[in-house]
Amino acid sequence: MYVCLCYQVTDRDIYRAVEEEGITSLAQLAEKMSVGRCCGCCAEYAERLIAQANGSRLQKV
Ligand code: FES
């Protein structure tokens, strides 16, 4: 599912960025994929996904 329509970033892309690159904040995600840098509509949801993905990553360790 698309999270950021402006930059065509999906929830899977965000989960992968957390898993493979250790993304922990919206600022880091924006740096990598520009999420939230255009209209900003996606920022809140993207932040929630990052937190959620980091939670599940920590549980796997
Ligand atoms: S939907 Fe992500 S910046 Fe517009």
Residues whose N, C-alpha, C, O or C-beta is under 5 A from the ligand:
A	BS01	FES	V3 C4 L5 C6 V35 G36 R37 C38 C39 G40 C41 C42
